[in-house]
Amino acid sequence: MTPLLKLDAVQAGYAQSQVLWDVNLDAPAGTVTALIGRNGVGKTTLLRTIVGAQPLIGGKIVLDGQDVSRMASHQRARAGVGYVPQGRHIFPHLTVEENLATGLSAAGKRGDGKVPDYVFDMFPKLAQIRQRKGGFLSGGEQQQLAIGRALTGMPRLLLLDEPTEGIQPNVVQQIEDALQRVRRDLGVTIVIVEQYLDFAWSFADRYCVMQRGRIIREGDTATESAADVAGLVSI
């Protein structure tokens, strides 16, 4: 399958400390890739590098055949990269609807200036609480809002950093159901950082294991179980 996202020998880091070393990754269009590994191995840095929040030291990032390595983060968003960071980062003093509206600029000419109906279809809870301020939402509601905001930008590629962290099991199931629809109904390619392997294996097509800033193992979830790689990951 043709990759929507292709990383070629990507290197990145902070100040004098290099974190990523020659990372190669292909995310085929319309698939879900789970990025797993112990804390501190560079998973979040890799997502931040893809979205343009972390400078690239070396290598290349290609989105649907276009080299986006030197693009600013807002340009990558306009090109179709959506990002849900760890910790959600919603605006606590804005309402749910206002939070969602902040993602509209990423859609550019692909949107009509309105929050797409599919956001509320996938997260009906957000429709019920659209006038509630972000700071008064539960952790699960905030996570749904963060994902909804990213979808408002009509991404072709969605990056999620630990979306189940601190979330109640019933809400985790709602998030899984929504992400299944994102892939199936919207055709969005997903790369997800996830410590909860059962969740990752429930809908991911591929997995990549990171250690010390490198991808040291990858494969298909259909042919390898979570137990096969659990020893490489801290749960």
C-alpha positions as MATLAB code, in Angstrom:
seq = 'MTPLLKLDAVQAGYAQSQVLWDVNLDAPAGTVTALIGRNGVGKTTLLRTIVGAQPLIGGKIVLDGQDVSRMASHQRARAGVGYVPQGRHIFPHLTVEENLATGLSAAGKRGDGKVPDYVFDMFPKLAQIRQRKGGFLSGGEQQQLAIGRALTGMPRLLLLDEPTEGIQPNVVQQIEDALQRVRRDLGVTIVIVEQYLDFAWSFADRYCVMQRGRIIREGDTATESAADVAGLVSI';
ca = [
       0.000    0.000    0.000;
       1.164    3.542   -0.765;
       2.130    5.371    2.457;
       0.298    8.593    3.221;
       3.063    9.369    5.722;
       6.669    8.400    5.121;
       9.550    9.143    7.483;
      13.049    8.747    6.078;
      15.961    8.687    8.581;
      14.297   11.301   10.814;
      16.460   12.819   13.541;
      15.363   15.339   16.177;
      16.160   16.478   19.705;
      16.287   19.268   22.266;
      19.192   21.717   22.618;
      22.326   19.551   22.728;
      20.457   16.287   23.347;
      19.441   14.199   20.342;
      16.335   12.063   20.921;
      15.466   10.509   17.547;
      17.999    8.565   15.504;
      17.314    7.630   11.868;
      13.631    6.816   12.329;
      12.007    5.211    9.279;
       8.249    4.719    9.265;
       5.559    4.179    6.646;
       1.877    4.735    7.491;
      -0.241    3.440    4.585;
      -3.281    5.496    3.659;
      -6.414    4.580    5.610;
      -4.631    2.480    8.219;
      -3.871    2.768   11.936;
      -0.280    2.490   13.166;
       0.348    2.048   16.896;
       3.616    3.516   18.174;
       4.553    1.773   21.406;
       7.468    1.689   23.839;
       8.544    2.555   27.357;
       8.291    6.110   28.652;
      11.076    8.383   27.487;
      12.027    6.527   24.306;
      11.010    9.369   21.965;
       7.404    8.612   20.990;
       6.055   12.063   21.859;
       9.092   13.732   20.280;
       8.400   11.808   17.091;
       4.791   13.022   16.909;
       5.874   16.592   17.668;
       8.464   16.363   14.894;
       5.891   15.115   12.388;
       3.476   17.932   13.246;
       6.236   20.565   13.110;
       6.353   21.477   16.795;
       9.862   20.041   17.110;
      12.643   21.046   14.682;
      14.014   18.383   12.385;
      17.755   17.774   12.688;
      18.029   15.387    9.771;
      16.014   13.183    7.464;
      12.769   13.792    5.629;
       9.015   13.816    6.339;
       6.766   13.150    3.341;
       2.972   13.532    3.373;
       1.149   12.049    0.387;
       4.234   12.475   -1.789;
       4.949   16.050   -0.653;
       8.060   16.840    1.377;
       6.798   18.792    4.396;
      10.069   18.657    6.357;
      10.621   22.427    6.297;
       7.003   23.501    6.583;
       5.832   25.402    9.663;
       3.334   23.627   11.903;
       0.373   25.689   10.666;
       1.287   24.831    7.085;
       1.337   21.124    7.941;
      -2.074   21.500    9.549;
      -3.346   23.088    6.325;
      -1.788   20.169    4.425;
      -3.917   17.779    6.477;
      -2.014   16.882    9.655;
      -4.145   16.787   12.830;
      -2.645   16.421   16.304;
      -4.095   15.455   19.688;
      -1.321   16.037   22.250;
      -0.855   14.214   25.507;
      -2.674   16.159   28.222;
      -5.369   17.360   25.760;
      -4.447   21.093   25.937;
      -7.988   22.378   25.570;
      -8.870   25.988   26.444;
     -10.516   25.900   29.907;
     -12.226   29.304   29.620;
     -13.781   28.604   26.213;
     -16.952   26.598   25.676;
     -16.933   23.241   23.935;
     -18.193   24.882   20.747;
     -15.581   27.638   20.960;
     -12.825   25.061   21.530;
     -13.948   23.166   18.449;
     -13.998   26.385   16.411;
     -10.295   26.934   17.129;
      -9.555   23.967   14.891;
     -11.369   25.388   11.870;
      -8.405   27.347   10.515;
      -6.570   24.085    9.827;
      -9.223   23.105    7.281;
      -8.479   26.180    5.135;
     -10.187   25.986    1.762;
     -11.270   22.390    2.468;
     -13.820   23.608    5.037;
     -16.839   25.905    5.068;
     -16.048   27.711    8.319;
     -18.394   25.578   10.423;
     -17.728   22.696   12.802;
     -18.487   19.570   10.721;
     -21.589   17.617   11.736;
     -19.578   14.407   11.901;
     -17.756   15.686   15.001;
     -21.017   15.687   16.963;
     -22.109   12.428   15.319;
     -18.984   10.698   16.563;
     -19.056   12.377   19.970;
     -22.752   13.008   20.773;
     -21.795   14.012   24.314;
     -20.140   17.135   22.899;
     -23.430   18.186   21.306;
     -25.127   17.926   24.698;
     -22.512   20.077   26.480;
     -21.518   22.439   23.666;
     -22.074   25.554   25.846;
     -20.122   24.200   28.830;
     -16.632   25.614   29.416;
     -13.689   23.295   28.928;
     -12.461   23.677   32.484;
     -15.671   22.112   33.819;
     -15.442   18.936   31.744;
     -14.415   15.508   33.013;
     -11.185   13.946   31.744;
     -13.091   11.785   29.296;
     -15.092   14.731   27.980;
     -11.918   16.764   27.569;
     -10.318   13.942   25.583;
     -13.335   13.675   23.301;
     -13.167   17.448   22.835;
      -9.458   17.329   21.990;
     -10.054   14.656   19.335;
     -13.104   16.494   18.019;
     -11.109   19.708   17.719;
      -8.458   17.913   15.642;
     -11.171   16.441   13.400;
     -12.667   19.905   12.895;
      -9.582   20.698   10.801;
     -10.537   17.882    8.382;
      -7.176   16.062    8.627;
      -5.948   13.344    6.314;
      -3.463   12.222    8.980;
      -4.383   12.159   12.678;
      -1.674   11.871   15.349;
      -2.803   10.941   18.868;
      -0.577   10.878   21.948;
      -1.885    8.519   24.668;
      -5.628    9.181   24.169;
      -6.678    6.667   26.868;
      -4.453    8.067   29.635;
      -6.506    8.673   32.791;
      -9.796    7.835   31.060;
     -12.580    5.664   32.495;
     -13.077    2.288   30.722;
     -16.539    3.142   29.376;
     -15.185    6.334   27.804;
     -12.206    4.425   26.383;
     -14.708    2.286   24.484;
     -16.435    5.407   23.145;
     -13.093    6.773   21.968;
     -12.238    3.472   20.289;
     -15.607    3.407   18.513;
     -15.102    6.991   17.316;
     -11.593    6.291   16.022;
     -12.870    3.236   14.190;
     -15.337    5.527   12.411;
     -12.637    8.128   11.734;
     -10.665    5.500    9.856;
     -13.625    3.744    8.224;
     -16.014    6.602    7.389;
     -13.611    9.517    6.911;
     -10.669    7.545    5.502;
      -8.248    9.252    7.894;
      -4.841    7.658    8.446;
      -4.018    7.382   12.163;
      -0.732    7.156   14.074;
      -1.331    6.602   17.769;
       1.027    6.507   20.740;
      -0.474    4.122   23.267;
       0.721    2.296   26.397;
      -2.463    0.237   26.710;
      -1.628   -2.573   24.283;
      -5.068   -4.205   24.284;
      -6.551   -0.895   23.158;
      -3.923   -0.465   20.453;
      -4.394   -4.000   19.142;
      -8.187   -3.628   19.117;
      -8.093   -1.459   16.007;
      -4.491   -0.863   14.855;
      -3.303   -2.507   11.626;
       0.403   -2.119   12.319;
       2.686   -1.523   15.274;
       6.156   -0.027   15.730;
       8.201   -0.474   18.907;
      10.583    2.315   19.902;
      13.675    2.048   22.066;
      16.203    4.823   22.675;
      14.919    6.977   19.857;
      14.843    4.240   17.233;
      12.217    1.875   15.851;
      13.553   -1.557   16.732;
      10.609   -3.728   15.694;
       7.502   -3.419   13.551;
       4.827   -5.713   12.242;
       1.157   -6.415   11.622;
      -1.255   -6.754   14.538;
      -3.203   -9.388   12.591;
      -0.275  -11.796   12.639;
       1.363  -10.891   15.980;
      -0.366  -10.533   19.338;
       0.192   -7.888   21.971;
       1.779  -10.605   24.115;
       4.460  -11.081   21.453;
       5.808   -7.564   22.040;
       4.726   -6.924   25.638;
       8.213   -7.687   26.930;
       9.588   -4.711   24.979;
       7.101   -2.277   26.476;
       6.431   -1.017   29.997;
       2.680   -1.277   30.632;
];
